[in-house]
Amino acid sequence: MSNFIEIEGRKVGIDYPPFVIAEIGINHEGSLKVAKEMVDAAYRAGAECVKHQTHIVDDEMSGAAKKVIPGNADISIYEIMKRCALNEDDEIELKEYVESKGMIFISTPFSRAASERLEKMNVAAYKIGSGECNNYPLLEHIASFGKPVIMSTGMNTIKSVAKAVEIFEKANVPLALLHTTNLYPTPVHLVRFGAMQELSEAFPKNVFGLSDHTLTNHACLGAVALGASILERHFTDYKERTGPDIVCSMDENDCKELITGSNLIWKMRGGTKEPAKEEQVTIDFAFATVVTINSIKKGETFTKENIWVKRPGTGDILAESYNDVLGKKAVDNIEKDTHLNWSNIE
C-alpha cells in the first residue's frame, strides 16, 4: 500500500486524487470580511482545503524586521504582517466559517505563539512554510502536538530538509513535503521539477507535492504527472485586489480548472507498456494478419507472390510471423483473400 497522510478523514497520497490547497494566506490584508469572501469563492471553485497564515508579529519578528523590505514590496515585512494579521477572535471565526462550508481549514504558524493559538483552535493539520523548514526549534514544538504536517521546502537543501524530516519521524508525525521556489511570481525556468523529484527520491516514505508561485496552473498540472499528491497555490476571489501575494494567486476559475485538470492527470498516471484489454476492439481491425493474394493449391509453397499481410487482425497469423510462413507448404487448397491459420500450413 502506498504511503498517505490523513487530514480530517481525507487520505492524501499517490493512490488518491490530488489535494488542492487554496491559500488565502494574507491576501485579505487583515479584513475578516474579505477573508470570508475569498472562502466563498474557494467553496464555489470546489476547493477541499483553505489555508491561512497565522501571524503574531511580536513573537514572530524582532524590531530589526522593521528595516527589512521584501522583494515584492516597498514597506517593511514587519509593517506588512502587522497590517495583514488577523487577531485571534477573527481567526477563530474564519476557521468556523471555512468548516461550516464543509472545507478543511489549515494554517501556517510563523511563530511559537502562532502554533499555540492554532493548537488551541484544534486545527486538523499544520502547514509549515519554507522559511520555517530549517527553524528546528519551532518544528520540534509543532511536532509535539502530534498532528499531520505539510511542509514546504523552498530555499532549503536535501541536507537541511533531512534534519526537519528526522524531527517529525522521531515524534511519529505524518509528514508531507512540498517542493517550492520562493519568488513571487516564480519565473517558469525556476520551477525545477527535477528538484521536486530529487526530494521525493530522497524521502520515499513521505507524500510529496508542489507549492507553486508561478502565474498559471501549468506547473501544478505538470507536477501531478510526475507523482505530486498535494498542490498549493495562493488564492484570491478577484485578481484586481491589492495584497502581498495577489500577483501569483489563482482565482475561482483557475482553482476550478486546477481541481478538474489535476484529477484528470492523476487518472492518467501509471500503467505498463502493453496492450490494454480494452484495446482488443481496435486490435481486431487495426493489426495486419497473413492473407492469400492468389489462390493456392495443396502442396504449393507460400511465396511473396501468393501471400501478404493485410488488415483486419482477426486472422490467426500476425504480420510479425510472415517470414516464418514463407517457404512452407499448404496442406489444402486455399482460396484467394483468405486469412491463413496455422492449420493451413505444413
HUDASUL-V16258 format. One record per pair of residues at least 24 apart in sequence whose C-alpha atoms are under 8 Angstrom apart, sorted by the first residue. I is the first residue (numbers start at 1). J is the second residue. D is the distance in Angstrom with one decimal. If there is no record, write none. Layout:
i=<I,I>
j=<J,J>
d=<D,D>
This chain:
i=<3,3,3,4,4,5,5,5,5,5,6,7,7,7,8,8,12,12,12,13,13,13,13,14,14,14,14,16,17,17,17,17,18,18,18,18,18,18,18,18,18,19,19,19,19,19,20,20,20,20,20,20,20,20,21,21,21,21,21,21,21,21,21,22,22,22,22,22,22,22,22,22,23,23,23,23,23,23,23,24,24,24,24,24,24,25,25,25,25,25,26,26,26,26,26,26,26,27,27,27,27,27,27,27,27,28,28,29,29,29,29,29,30,30,30,30,31,31,32,32,32,32,35,36,36,37,38,38,38,39,41,41,41,41,42,42,42,42,43,43,44,45,45,45,45,46,46,46,47,47,47,47,48,48,48,49,49,49,49,50,50,50,50,50,51,51,51,51,52,52,52,52,53,53,53,53,54,54,54,54,54,54,54,54,54,55,55,55,55,55,55,55,55,56,56,56,56,56,57,57,57,59,59,59,60,60,60,72,72,73,88,92,111,112,112,115,119,124,125,125,126,127,127,128,129,130,130,130,130,130,131,133,133,133,134,134,134,134,136,136,136,139,139,139,140,140,143,143,143,143,144,146,146,146,147,147,148,148,148,149,149,149,149,150,150,150,150,151,151,151,151,152,152,152,152,152,153,153,153,153,154,154,154,154,155,155,155,158,158,175,175,176,176,176,176,177,177,177,177,178,178,178,178,178,179,179,179,179,180,180,180,180,181,181,181,182,183,184,184,184,184,184,185,185,185,185,185,186,186,186,186,187,188,188,191,193,197,213,213,214,215,215,215,215,216,216,217,217,220,220,221,221,221,221,224,224,224,225,225,225,225,227,227,283,284,284,284,285,285,285,285,286,286,286,287,287,287,287,287,288,288,288,288,289,289,289,289,289,289,289,289,289,290,290,290,290,290,290,290,290,291,291,291,291,292,292,292,292,292,292,292,293,293,293,294,294,294,295,295,295,295,295,296,296,296,296,296,297,297,297,297,298,298,298,298,298,298,299,299,299,299,300,300,301,301,301,301,301,302,302,302,302,302,303,315,315,315,316,316,316,317,317>
j=<205,206,207,206,207,148,174,175,176,207,148,124,125,148,104,124,207,229,230,207,208,229,230,207,227,228,229,229,229,262,263,266,224,228,229,230,231,259,262,263,266,48,49,229,230,231,47,48,49,230,231,232,258,259,47,48,49,50,51,230,231,232,233,47,49,50,51,232,233,234,235,255,50,51,52,232,233,234,235,50,51,52,234,235,236,51,52,53,234,235,52,53,84,85,243,244,245,84,235,236,242,243,244,245,246,84,243,83,84,85,243,244,83,84,85,86,84,86,86,90,91,94,94,94,97,237,235,236,237,98,236,237,251,252,235,237,252,255,101,103,252,252,253,255,256,255,256,259,103,255,256,259,102,103,104,103,104,105,106,98,103,104,105,106,105,106,107,108,105,106,107,108,107,108,109,110,85,86,107,108,109,110,114,115,118,81,82,85,86,109,110,111,114,85,110,111,113,114,81,82,85,111,112,113,110,111,112,184,244,244,117,121,138,138,141,142,145,148,149,150,150,151,152,152,153,154,155,156,180,182,155,160,161,164,160,161,163,164,163,164,167,164,167,168,167,168,167,168,171,173,171,171,172,173,173,174,173,174,175,173,174,175,176,175,176,177,178,175,176,177,178,177,178,179,180,211,177,178,179,180,179,180,181,182,180,181,182,199,202,206,207,206,207,208,209,206,207,208,209,208,209,210,211,230,208,209,210,211,210,211,212,213,211,212,213,213,213,213,214,245,247,248,213,214,215,247,248,212,213,214,215,214,214,219,219,223,226,248,249,248,247,248,249,250,250,254,254,258,258,262,258,261,262,265,262,265,266,265,266,268,269,266,269,313,312,313,314,311,312,313,314,311,312,313,311,312,313,318,319,312,313,318,319,313,314,315,316,317,318,319,339,340,315,316,317,318,319,322,339,340,337,338,339,340,334,335,336,337,338,339,340,336,337,338,335,336,337,333,334,335,336,337,330,333,334,335,336,330,332,333,334,329,330,331,332,333,334,329,330,331,332,329,330,326,327,328,329,330,326,327,328,329,330,327,339,340,341,340,341,342,341,342>
d=<6.4,6.8,6.6,7.7,6.1,7.1,5.9,7.0,7.3,7.2,7.4,6.2,6.5,7.0,7.3,6.2,7.7,6.6,7.4,5.7,7.9,5.3,7.9,7.4,6.7,7.4,5.8,7.6,7.2,7.9,5.7,6.4,7.5,7.3,4.7,5.5,6.9,7.9,6.4,6.3,7.0,7.5,8.0,6.2,4.7,6.2,6.6,6.9,6.8,6.0,4.8,5.9,7.9,6.6,7.0,7.2,5.1,5.9,6.6,7.5,6.1,4.6,6.6,6.7,6.2,5.0,6.1,6.3,5.9,6.0,5.4,7.6,5.8,4.5,6.2,6.9,5.9,4.4,5.1,6.9,6.0,5.7,5.9,4.9,6.2,6.3,4.3,4.8,7.0,7.9,7.0,6.3,5.7,7.0,7.5,7.1,7.6,7.8,7.7,6.8,7.8,5.0,6.2,6.2,6.5,7.1,7.0,6.5,4.1,7.3,6.2,8.0,6.0,4.0,5.2,5.3,7.7,7.4,7.3,6.3,8.0,7.1,7.4,6.8,7.3,7.0,7.6,5.8,5.0,6.5,7.8,5.5,7.9,5.6,7.8,7.6,6.1,7.5,7.2,7.6,7.2,5.2,6.7,5.9,4.6,7.9,6.3,7.5,7.3,7.3,7.6,7.5,7.9,5.1,6.2,5.4,4.6,6.0,7.4,7.2,7.0,6.2,5.3,6.5,6.0,4.9,5.1,7.5,7.6,6.4,4.4,6.4,5.1,4.7,6.3,7.7,6.9,7.5,6.3,5.8,4.9,6.4,5.7,8.0,7.9,6.8,8.0,5.4,7.5,6.6,5.9,7.3,6.2,7.2,7.6,7.0,6.7,5.8,6.6,6.2,7.8,6.0,7.2,6.3,6.1,4.8,7.7,6.9,7.6,7.5,7.5,6.8,7.1,6.3,7.3,6.7,7.4,7.4,5.7,7.7,6.3,5.7,7.8,6.1,7.4,4.9,6.7,7.6,7.5,7.8,7.6,8.0,6.8,6.6,6.3,7.1,7.8,6.6,7.9,6.6,7.9,7.2,7.2,7.9,6.3,7.6,7.2,5.8,6.1,6.5,6.8,7.1,7.4,5.5,6.3,7.3,5.8,4.8,6.0,7.2,6.3,4.9,6.4,5.8,4.7,5.9,7.2,7.3,6.2,5.0,5.9,5.9,4.5,6.0,6.2,6.9,6.9,6.0,5.5,6.0,6.1,4.4,5.2,6.0,7.8,6.9,6.9,6.8,7.3,6.2,7.2,5.5,4.7,5.5,7.7,6.7,6.4,4.8,6.4,5.5,4.6,4.8,5.9,7.5,7.7,6.4,5.0,6.2,6.1,5.2,6.1,7.9,7.9,7.1,7.1,7.3,6.9,5.9,7.4,7.2,7.3,6.3,5.3,5.2,6.6,6.7,5.3,7.9,5.3,4.7,7.7,6.4,6.7,8.0,7.2,7.0,7.7,5.5,7.7,5.9,7.5,5.1,7.2,7.7,7.5,7.9,7.2,6.2,7.8,7.7,7.3,6.9,5.6,7.2,6.3,6.5,6.2,6.1,6.7,7.8,6.3,8.0,7.8,6.1,6.0,4.6,5.4,6.1,4.2,5.3,7.1,6.3,6.0,6.2,5.9,5.9,4.4,7.6,7.9,5.6,5.0,6.2,5.5,5.4,7.2,5.4,7.0,5.4,4.3,4.9,6.9,8.0,7.0,7.9,5.6,6.3,5.9,6.3,5.8,5.9,6.0,5.3,4.2,5.7,7.9,7.4,5.2,5.0,5.3,6.6,7.2,5.4,5.6,8.0,7.2,4.5,7.1,7.7,5.8,4.5,4.2,7.9,7.4,5.7,5.1,6.4,7.3,7.1,6.5,4.4,6.4,7.7,5.2,5.3,4.1,4.6,7.6,5.3,5.0,5.9,7.0,5.4,5.6,7.6,5.7,5.6,4.4,6.5,5.1,5.4,5.7,6.0,7.1,6.3,5.2,6.4,6.7,6.4,4.9,6.8,6.2,6.9>
